[in-house]
Amino acid sequence: MIDTIWNTYDEDMSGELDKEETRNFIQQLLGSEKMTDANFNNVFAAIDEDGSGLIDKAELALFVRKLMSGDVKFKSDERIPTV
């Protein structure tokens, strides 16, 4: 599953997801076209464990595992994750 996600969203095939690629993934996953920049930046920072400004495959896999296990919570009024 991670490879499928990766192959879909690593559009420039750099081996890392930049902010735009990550936003595309999050919005598609959550159906959240209305995600504000502030909300997205908070989510991105939580996924970007090493603070590099890019998401690597291990960070994406960890986020997806947390999402699937219920460790990612959502604000009650929006589909915005709080990691």
PAMAR-526615 format. One line per field, with one value per residue: x, y, z of N, C-alpha, C, O in turn; residue number from 0. Coordinates in steps of 0.2 Angstrom, whole numbers, plus 5000, padded with zeros to 4 digits. Example, Ala and Ser with C-alpha at 12.3 -4.5 7.8 and 13.67 -1.06 7.14 Angstrom:
n_px = [5066  5064]
n_py = [4972  4989]
n_pz = [5039  5035]
ca_px = [5062  5068]
ca_py = [4978  4995]
ca_pz = [5039  5036]
c_px = [5066  5064]
c_py = [4984  5000]
c_pz = [5039  5039]
o_px = [5071  5067]
o_py = [4983  5006]
o_pz = [5042  5040]
resi = [0  1]
***
This chain:
n_px = [5004  5010  5019  5011  5004  5015  5021  5010  5010  5023  5027  5038  5047  5057  5060  5056  5043  5037  5031  5019  5016  5013  5002  4993  4991  4986  4974  4967  4966  4959  4948  4948  4947  4946  4956  4965  4980  4987  4982  4986  5000  5003  4999  5009  5021  5020  5020  5032  5044  5059  5061  5065  5059  5054  5045  5049  5049  5048  5043  5030  5025  5024  5014  5003  5001  4998  4986  4978  4977  4970  4977  4978  4969  4954  4948  4932  4923  4929  4937  4951  4966  4974  4989]
n_py = [4994  5006  5008  5010  5022  5030  5030  5036  5049  5054  5064  5070  5060  5060  5053  5058  5067  5083  5098  5101  5089  5082  5088  5086  5072  5071  5079  5072  5059  5063  5070  5083  5097  5110  5113  5123  5133  5134  5123  5113  5115  5111  5098  5093  5096  5087  5075  5075  5069  5071  5084  5089  5095  5088  5073  5057  5040  5031  5040  5043  5030  5028  5038  5033  5021  5026  5032  5022  5014  5022  5031  5044  5058  5067  5083  5088  5095  5096  5087  5087  5081  5078  5075]
n_pz = [5000  5004  4994  4983  4986  4987  4974  4967  4972  4973  4963  4956  4956  4966  4977  4989  4997  4993  5000  4992  4985  4997  5002  4991  4993  5006  5005  4995  5002  5014  5008  5010  5004  5009  5018  5028  5026  5038  5045  5037  5037  5051  5051  5041  5048  5059  5052  5046  5053  5055  5053  5041  5030  5020  5016  5019  5014  5025  5035  5029  5029  5043  5047  5040  5046  5059  5056  5051  5063  5071  5079  5074  5077  5074  5072  5078  5071  5058  5045  5048  5052  5068  5073]
ca_px = [5000  5014  5022  5006  5004  5022  5021  5005  5011  5030  5026  5044  5051  5063  5061  5054  5037  5038  5024  5014  5015  5010  4996  4989  4990  4982  4968  4964  4965  4954  4943  4948  4949  4946  4961  4969  4988  4989  4981  4991  5007  5003  4999  5015  5026  5019  5022  5040  5048  5065  5061  5069  5055  5052  5043  5052  5044  5047  5038  5024  5022  5022  5008  4998  5000  4994  4980  4974  4976  4966  4981  4977  4963  4951  4944  4926  4920  4932  4941  4958  4970  4979  4994]
ca_py = [5000  5012  5009  5013  5029  5034  5030  5041  5056  5057  5066  5071  5054  5062  5049  5062  5071  5089  5100  5101  5082  5079  5092  5082  5066  5073  5081  5066  5055  5065  5073  5090  5103  5116  5113  5129  5132  5133  5116  5108  5115  5108  5091  5092  5096  5081  5069  5076  5068  5073  5091  5090  5099  5083  5067  5051  5034  5029  5045  5042  5024  5029  5042  5029  5016  5029  5034  5016  5011  5026  5036  5050  5060  5072  5088  5085  5099  5096  5081  5089  5077  5080  5069]
ca_pz = [5000  5004  4987  4978  4988  4985  4966  4965  4975  4972  4956  4952  4957  4969  4983  4995  4995  4996  5003  4987  4985  5003  5002  4987  4996  5012  5003  4992  5007  5018  5005  5013  5000  5013  5023  5028  5026  5045  5047  5033  5040  5057  5049  5038  5053  5063  5048  5045  5060  5056  5052  5034  5026  5015  5019  5016  5014  5032  5038  5026  5032  5050  5047  5037  5051  5064  5053  5051  5070  5075  5083  5072  5079  5069  5075  5078  5066  5052  5043  5049  5057  5073  5074]
c_px = [5004  5017  5017  5005  5010  5022  5016  5007  5018  5030  5033  5049  5058  5065  5059  5047  5038  5031  5018  5012  5011  5003  4991  4987  4985  4975  4964  4962  4959  4948  4942  4950  4949  4951  4965  4977  4990  4988  4985  4998  5008  5003  5006  5021  5026  5021  5030  5044  5055  5066  5065  5065  5052  5050  5046  5047  5043  5042  5031  5021  5020  5015  5002  4996  4996  4987  4975  4973  4972  4970  4981  4970  4961  4948  4937  4922  4923  4935  4949  4961  4974  4983  4997]
c_py = [5006  5014  5012  5020  5033  5035  5035  5048  5059  5059  5067  5066  5056  5058  5052  5066  5078  5092  5100  5094  5080  5082  5088  5076  5067  5075  5076  5061  5057  5069  5080  5095  5109  5117  5119  5128  5131  5126  5111  5109  5111  5100  5089  5091  5089  5075  5069  5075  5071  5081  5093  5095  5095  5077  5061  5045  5031  5034  5044  5035  5024  5033  5037  5024  5019  5030  5027  5013  5016  5031  5043  5052  5066  5077  5087  5089  5099  5089  5083  5085  5080  5074  5070]
c_pz = [5000  4997  4982  4980  4986  4978  4964  4967  4974  4965  4952  4953  4961  4975  4989  4992  4998  4998  4998  4986  4991  5004  4997  4990  5002  5010  4999  4998  5012  5015  5008  5009  5003  5018  5022  5028  5033  5047  5043  5036  5047  5056  5046  5043  5057  5059  5047  5051  5061  5054  5045  5030  5020  5019  5015  5017  5021  5036  5036  5029  5039  5051  5045  5043  5057  5062  5054  5058  5074  5080  5080  5073  5074  5074  5074  5072  5059  5051  5043  5054  5062  5075  5081]
o_px = [5003  5018  5019  5005  5009  5023  5017  5006  5019  5034  5033  5055  5063  5071  5060  5047  5040  5026  5013  5006  5006  4999  4985  4981  4980  4970  4958  4956  4954  4943  4937  4956  4953  4951  4968  4979  4995  4993  4988  5001  5013  5007  5009  5025  5031  5024  5033  5046  5057  5072  5067  5068  5049  5052  5045  5042  5037  5038  5026  5015  5015  5011  4997  4990  4991  4983  4970  4968  4970  4967  4984  4966  4965  4944  4935  4917  4920  4937  4952  4959  4977  4980  5001]
o_py = [5011  5019  5016  5024  5038  5040  5038  5052  5065  5055  5066  5066  5053  5058  5049  5068  5079  5088  5098  5093  5076  5079  5086  5074  5063  5072  5075  5058  5052  5070  5083  5097  5114  5121  5121  5122  5127  5123  5107  5103  5109  5097  5084  5087  5087  5070  5064  5080  5073  5083  5099  5098  5097  5076  5061  5046  5029  5031  5044  5035  5021  5031  5037  5022  5016  5030  5028  5009  5014  5035  5047  5049  5069  5075  5084  5086  5101  5085  5082  5085  5086  5069  5065]
o_pz = [4996  4995  4978  4975  4983  4975  4958  4962  4974  4961  4946  4951  4959  4978  4994  4986  5004  4998  5000  4986  4990  5006  4999  4989  5002  5012  5000  4997  5013  5018  5008  5010  5001  5022  5017  5029  5034  5050  5046  5037  5048  5059  5048  5043  5059  5062  5047  5054  5066  5055  5045  5025  5015  5024  5009  5020  5022  5040  5040  5031  5041  5055  5048  5044  5060  5066  5056  5059  5080  5084  5084  5071  5071  5079  5068  5069  5054  5056  5038  5060  5061  5078  5082]
resi = [0  1  2  3  4  5  6  7  8  9  10  11  12  13  14  15  16  17  18  19  20  21  22  23  24  25  26  27  28  29  30  31  32  33  34  35  36  37  38  39  40  41  42  43  44  45  46  47  48  49  50  51  52  53  54  55  56  57  58  59  60  61  62  63  64  65  66  67  68  69  70  71  72  73  74  75  76  77  78  79  80  81  82]
***
